[in-house]
Structures are given as structure tokens and as C-alpha cells.
């Protein structure tokens, strides 16, 4: 039997994604500010394939998010990186770069990132076993 906090933690990514979608829809709705809409569009376009492929840009986004200490951003980019096929070893290597660049203040966010990776991977195992 799992502890109650483990059940809540396993829902953390679902809650994050639902909140992100709900708030983005509200922010970008018909009455949304044009400048904010343009920034969101710029952010979306920055991660599309270009001279660098999308998956490389997501990995760069992960490193930048860790150095900037944004847990929501870390979660988002980790989800994208895992969906792009990065292994834990590749993600660990990228997170090492973030730690070296950002210093010891990144350590709490490294813990968060590792927890998020565990949640993502455990969800993959659950989904794969149902196929």
C-alpha cells in the first residue's frame, strides 16, 4: 500500500499540465493582450525545428530552466525531452551542465527534475503495460 503523499505526487504532472492548459487558454483568450499573445507565439516558434532540431532546443530549454530555477519550466521541458526520446543518461548529462553553469543553488531544482523524471518514467511503464 502506498503512502498518501505518494499518490498525490504521482498526480503532480497531470495537475501541472491541466493547470498550464487552463491558464494558457485564459491568458490567450479573445480578450488577451496582444503583446502577451505575441510573446507566447515567439516562445512556441523558438522550439520548432530550424538549424537546430526541436529535441535539441528542448534540451537547451531544460538546461536554461534549471539555471533559471523554474520548476514549472523544468517539468515542461522534461516532458518534451522524454517524448523526444532522450534517455535518463542523456538527461543526466544535460542536468550536469546546468549544475556546473548554475552552481549549488541549482541542487534543489536538480532534485525536482529527478523526481519529475521518475514520475514521467513510471507513467510510461504504466501506459506501456496496458498495451
N, C-alpha and C positions, 0 to 999 in steps of 0.2 A: 504494500500500500504506500503510495507516495504522500509526502508531506503536503499540506495545503498550499504552502508558498511555492512548491514545485509546479503545481497545477496552474497557479497564476502566472508564474514565469513562462510556462510553455505557451501561454496565450499572448505574451508580450508582443510578439511580432505581428500577430493578427490585429491586435488593438492598435499598434503603431500604424499599420497600413490602412486600417479603416479610418483612423483619425486623420491621417495625411490626405487621403482621398476626400473626406468630408470637408476639411478645412480648405484644401485647394479649390474645390468646387465653389465654396462660399467666397473665397478671395477672388477667384477668377470669374465669378458670375457676371451677369449682364451689367450690373452697376459697378463692376470692379474698375479700379483706377487704371488708366491706360499705361502709365509708367510701370506699374506692378505687372500688368499683363505682358508688357514688352520684356521685362526682366525674366519672368518665368519662361517666355519663349526663347530668349537668349540662352538661358540655362539648359533647356531641353535640346536646343540645336548644338550646343557645345559638346554634348556627349554622343552625337551621331557620328557614323563613320566619316572619316576625312583622311588626311595624310596619316593620321593615327587611327587604328581601328577602335570601334566602340568599347571593346573589352579592355583595351589598354587605357582608354580615357577613364573608365570606371575604376580601374586600379589606381590611377593617379588621383581620382576623386577620393578614394578611400584613404590614401596617404595624407592628402591635404586635410581631410575631415578629422583625422586623428591628430594632426599637428594643431589644427584649429580648435580641437576639443569639443566637437559637436556630435554627441551620441546619436541624435536622430539621423544626421548625415552618415555617420558610420554604419548604422543599421541599413539605410537605403543602399549605400554603395556595396556593402557586403552581400545583400540580397542580389544585386545586379551582378556582382563578381561571381558568386556561386552559380547563378543562372547562366553566366557566360562560360562556365566550365573550369574555373580556377580551382586547383587542388588546395587543401589545407596548407601544404608545404609552400606553395606559391604565395598564398595569402600571408603566411607567417613571415616570409621573406620581405614582402611589401610592408608589413607592420613593423618589422625590424628597422626598415628605412625610416618610417615615421618616428619611431622611438629615438633613433640616432639624431634625426633632424630636430625633433621637438624636445628631447630631454626627458628627465624623470617625471615632469608634470603630465606626460602622456600616459604614464603607467595606469592610472585609474581607467582611462579610456581604452587601453590595451585589454584590461580585464573585461570591460564591457564588450569589446569586439570579440574576444574569445568566447564569452557567454553567448553572444549573438550567433557566432559560427556554430556552436554546439546546438543551439535551438534550430537553426536552419538545417543542419545535417540530420538532426533527429527527425525533423519533419519530412525530409527526403526519404529516410528509411521507412517511415510510416506510409507515405504515399506509394513508394515502390512495392512494399509488401502487399498492398491491396490490389495490385495489377495482376 
